[in-house]
Amino acid sequence: MTIKAHTCHALPKSGVYLHFDDEVPAWTLNIQKEASESDLEENHHLENVGDIIWLTSLNILCCPYCGQQLPGLDSVDKASYGYFQHNDFSRWN
C-alpha cells in the first residue's frame, strides 16, 4: 500500500491532514479534535491529553485549502466518489 500526503502553505498546522491510498484509490481529508486539559476535566470518558475526541473523514478531489487538484484520481468513478464518515469518541455507547 502506498500512502502519499499532500501539504500546502494554507493547510492548518494541526487537526487537519490529507492522504492518498492507492488501493482504494482515494484522497481523504481528515479533520480531528484532540482532547485538551479542559476537555479531560469536562468529560470523564477521556483519559489523556491528545486523545481524539472526534474524527471526520471524507473523500475529496481538490485540496480545500489551496485549490490544487489532487493527483492519482484519473481512473476513479466520480459518480460514486465522496465517501464520508464521522466518529465520535467522546463517550462510550
Backbone torsions as a table, in degrees:
resi	resn	phi	psi	omega
1	MET	NA	131.3	177.6
2	THR	-109.6	125.1	176.7
3	ILE	-119.2	128.4	178.4
4	LYS	-113.4	147.7	176.2
5	ALA	-109.7	146.5	174.9
6	HIS	-107.0	130.3	174.7
7	THR	-127.1	147.6	175.9
8	CYS	-150.5	164.1	-176.4
9	HIS	-64.7	-25.4	-176.9
10	ALA	-91.0	-8.7	-179.3
11	LEU	-66.6	130.0	178.2
12	PRO	-56.6	149.8	-176.7
13	LYS	-69.9	-26.7	179.3
14	SER	-147.2	156.0	175.1
15	GLY	86.6	-11.1	-178.3
16	VAL	-137.2	132.4	173.3
17	TYR	-151.7	155.5	179.2
18	LEU	-119.2	140.6	173.5
19	HIS	-147.7	158.8	-179.4
20	PHE	-117.4	133.1	175.5
21	ASP	-118.1	113.4	-175.2
22	ASP	-77.9	-7.5	175.0
23	GLU	-76.4	-28.4	-176.2
24	VAL	-76.6	-47.5	-25.8
25	PRO	-78.5	144.1	-179.3
26	ALA	-163.8	143.2	166.5
27	TRP	-93.1	133.4	-178.5
28	THR	-122.4	130.9	172.3
29	LEU	-95.7	123.3	178.2
30	ASN	-115.3	128.3	176.9
31	ILE	-122.9	126.4	-176.9
32	GLN	-135.9	152.2	175.6
33	LYS	-112.3	121.9	178.7
34	GLU	-99.8	147.0	-177.1
35	ALA	-69.3	136.4	173.4
36	SER	-104.9	176.9	178.2
37	GLU	-59.0	-42.1	179.6
38	SER	-67.7	-32.3	175.9
39	ASP	-63.4	-39.3	178.8
40	LEU	-63.9	-37.4	179.7
41	GLU	-69.0	-31.8	-176.9
42	GLU	-88.5	-18.5	-173.9
43	ASN	-135.3	111.1	-176.6
44	HIS	-73.7	-8.9	177.1
45	HIS	-79.1	-20.8	179.5
46	LEU	-86.0	143.1	-175.1
47	GLU	-112.7	-36.5	-173.1
48	ASN	-134.7	146.2	170.7
49	VAL	-61.0	133.6	-178.2
50	GLY	97.3	-12.4	174.8
51	ASP	-60.6	146.0	178.9
52	ILE	-79.5	123.8	178.4
53	ILE	-83.4	-47.6	175.7
54	TRP	-148.6	157.4	-179.0
55	LEU	-143.3	127.1	175.2
56	THR	-116.7	129.4	-179.8
57	SER	-125.5	138.0	175.5
58	LEU	-149.5	145.9	177.0
59	ASN	-73.4	138.3	179.8
60	ILE	-134.4	158.0	177.6
61	LEU	-104.2	-28.9	-178.9
62	CYS	-132.2	151.2	176.0
63	CYS	-68.3	124.4	-179.8
64	PRO	-72.7	-9.2	-177.2
65	TYR	-98.4	-35.4	179.8
66	CYS	-117.2	-12.3	178.0
67	GLY	84.4	-1.7	-178.1
68	GLN	-66.6	132.2	173.6
69	GLN	-69.1	133.4	-175.3
70	LEU	-86.9	138.0	-174.2
71	PRO	-77.6	165.0	172.2
72	GLY	88.0	11.2	-175.3
73	LEU	-111.7	18.4	-177.6
74	ASP	-61.7	-36.1	-175.9
75	SER	-93.2	4.2	-176.6
76	VAL	-79.8	136.7	173.8
77	ASP	-76.9	102.7	-174.7
78	LYS	-66.2	-23.1	-179.7
79	ALA	-68.6	-30.2	-179.6
80	SER	-106.8	5.8	-179.5
81	TYR	-81.6	149.0	176.0
82	GLY	124.9	22.9	177.5
83	TYR	-57.1	140.7	174.7
84	PHE	-142.2	158.5	-178.7
85	GLN	-155.5	141.4	174.4
86	HIS	-123.8	128.6	178.4
87	ASN	-118.2	127.9	177.7
88	ASP	-109.8	112.3	-178.7
89	PHE	-103.2	14.2	-175.5
90	SER	-77.2	-11.4	179.0
91	ARG	-151.4	161.1	178.4
92	TRP	-102.2	136.1	178.6
93	ASN	-99.3	NA	NA
